[in-house]
Amino acid sequence: MDFYAIQARVRPQAAAENLADSGQDLAAMNNRRDLLITQSLPERTELARLGTSFAVTQSGTTTSTNAALPTTTAGYTVYNTAQAGGVSVIIDMVTFIVLTAAAGASGITTVACVNKGAQTALSSPDSNTIATLNGRASSGVSVVATKSGVTITNDGWFALASAPAVGTTSKSSGIIAYMEGAIIVPPQGQVSFHAIGDGTAAGKFSLTWHEQTIKNVA
């Protein structure tokens, strides 16, 4: 049987210095020899640092709420223009910003439909301003294309988040769904979103996502 030793040094009082690229150091422990393994920065910091994290808010027309579950007409569609073997679009957060109040008290639920397999590229997609999340001039260019009111295949809609009715007009500042990577759009794939309400409220979708090459079957 082979034995391996793990070497560590007691964590200093001062904050650790940043290492150079490819730098090495001993693991840290406390004075009771407990090995210290922890995430020192917020969980999405490293993804944002890579320069492949983006955000967009629906441009042009707003999405009016549906009084029933949608079928083949989407409120807002996100398409991955990458070629096969390219990056996947990993959805982090989906927000529906309510801009037009409902006629009466009405809750709103956001829903999504992830289409199966490669899809046809969007014709005349939106001319978007896609924001980077790290502010570097050297950040990459997103592969995402978007469009409102696209006709899609109904591969099944599912709920994202809900907001209860508020007052008599039910105008909400936003309905946020923290996906945290639970929706993956592979190359040439697409995901669509809609909002369910009384049919009079309207708003715009706003998304954040990460683009990474991962093993995924389209």
Residue pairs with C-beta under 8 A, 6 or more apart in sequence:
6 27
6 35
7 26
7 27
8 26
8 27
8 28
8 29
8 33
8 35
8 36
9 26
9 27
9 28
9 29
10 28
10 29
10 30
10 31
11 28
11 29
11 30
11 36
16 25
16 28
19 25
27 35
27 36
27 37
28 35
28 36
29 35
29 36
30 36
44 53
44 92
44 210
47 53
47 210
47 212
48 133
48 134
49 134
51 132
51 134
51 136
51 138
51 139
51 140
52 87
52 139
52 140
52 210
52 211
52 212
53 92
53 132
53 133
53 134
53 208
53 209
53 210
53 211
54 130
54 131
54 132
54 133
54 142
54 144
54 208
54 209
54 210
54 211
55 130
55 131
55 133
55 206
55 207
55 208
55 209
56 128
56 129
56 130
56 131
56 142
56 144
56 146
56 206
56 207
57 97
57 204
57 205
57 206
57 207
58 76
58 126
58 146
58 148
58 204
58 205
58 206
59 126
59 127
59 128
59 129
59 146
60 126
60 148
61 148
61 149
62 99
62 100
62 202
62 203
62 204
63 75
63 76
63 96
63 148
63 193
63 194
63 195
63 202
63 203
63 204
63 205
64 75
64 100
64 199
64 200
64 201
64 202
65 102
65 106
65 108
65 195
65 196
65 197
65 198
65 199
65 200
65 201
65 202
66 75
66 194
66 195
66 196
66 197
66 199
67 196
67 197
67 198
67 199
68 196
69 111
69 157
69 196
70 111
70 113
70 157
70 194
70 196
71 154
72 151
72 152
72 153
72 154
73 149
73 150
73 151
73 152
74 113
74 148
74 149
74 150
74 151
74 152
74 192
74 193
74 194
75 148
75 149
75 192
75 193
75 194
75 195
75 205
76 146
76 147
76 148
76 192
76 193
76 194
76 204
76 205
77 122
77 146
77 147
77 148
77 150
77 152
77 190
77 191
77 192
77 193
78 89
78 91
78 144
78 145
78 146
78 185
78 190
78 191
78 192
78 193
78 207
78 209
79 119
79 121
79 122
79 125
79 144
79 145
79 146
79 147
79 185
79 188
79 189
79 190
80 86
80 87
80 88
80 89
80 143
80 144
80 185
80 186
80 187
80 188
80 189
80 190
81 121
81 143
81 144
81 145
81 188
82 88
82 143
82 187
82 188
83 187
83 188
84 118
84 187
84 188
84 218
85 187
85 213
86 143
86 187
86 213
87 143
87 187
87 211
87 212
87 213
88 184
88 185
88 186
88 187
88 211
88 212
88 213
88 214
88 216
89 143
89 144
89 184
89 185
89 189
89 209
89 210
89 211
90 181
90 183
90 184
90 185
90 209
90 210
90 211
90 212
90 214
91 179
91 181
91 182
91 183
91 184
91 185
91 191
91 207
91 208
91 209
92 178
92 179
92 180
92 181
92 207
92 208
92 209
92 210
93 176
93 177
93 178
93 179
93 180
93 207
93 208
94 110
94 112
94 160
94 161
94 176
94 177
94 179
94 193
94 205
94 206
94 207
95 174
95 175
95 176
95 177
95 205
95 206
95 207
96 108
96 110
96 174
96 175
96 193
96 195
96 203
96 204
96 205
96 206
97 173
97 174
97 203
97 204
97 205
97 206
98 108
98 171
98 172
98 173
98 174
98 175
98 201
98 202
98 203
99 202
99 203
99 204
100 171
100 200
100 201
100 202
100 203
101 169
101 170
101 171
101 200
101 201
102 108
102 165
102 169
102 170
102 171
102 197
102 198
102 200
102 201
103 169
103 198
103 200
104 168
104 169
104 170
104 198
105 165
105 166
105 167
105 168
105 169
105 170
106 165
106 170
106 197
106 198
106 200
106 201
107 162
107 163
107 164
107 165
107 170
107 197
108 162
108 163
108 170
108 172
108 175
108 195
108 196
108 197
108 201
109 159
109 160
109 161
109 162
109 163
109 175
109 195
109 196
109 197
110 159
110 160
110 161
110 162
110 175
110 177
110 193
110 194
110 195
110 196
110 205
111 157
111 158
111 159
111 160
111 193
111 194
111 195
111 196
112 157
112 158
112 160
112 183
112 191
112 192
112 193
112 194
113 152
113 154
113 155
113 156
113 157
113 158
113 191
113 192
113 193
113 194
114 155
114 183
114 185
114 189
114 190
114 191
115 152
115 153
115 155
115 189
115 190
115 191
115 192
116 153
116 155
117 189
117 218
118 187
118 188
118 189
118 218
119 188
119 189
119 190
121 145
121 188
122 145
122 146
122 147
122 150
122 190
124 147
125 145
125 146
125 147
126 145
126 146
126 147
126 148
128 144
128 146
130 142
130 144
132 139
133 208
140 211
142 211
143 187
143 211
144 209
144 211
150 192
152 190
152 192
157 194
160 177
160 179
160 193
161 175
161 176
161 177
162 175
163 172
163 175
166 172
170 197
170 198
170 201
171 201
174 206
175 195
181 210
183 191
184 214
184 216
185 191
186 216
186 217
186 218
187 218
188 218
189 218
193 205
195 201
195 203
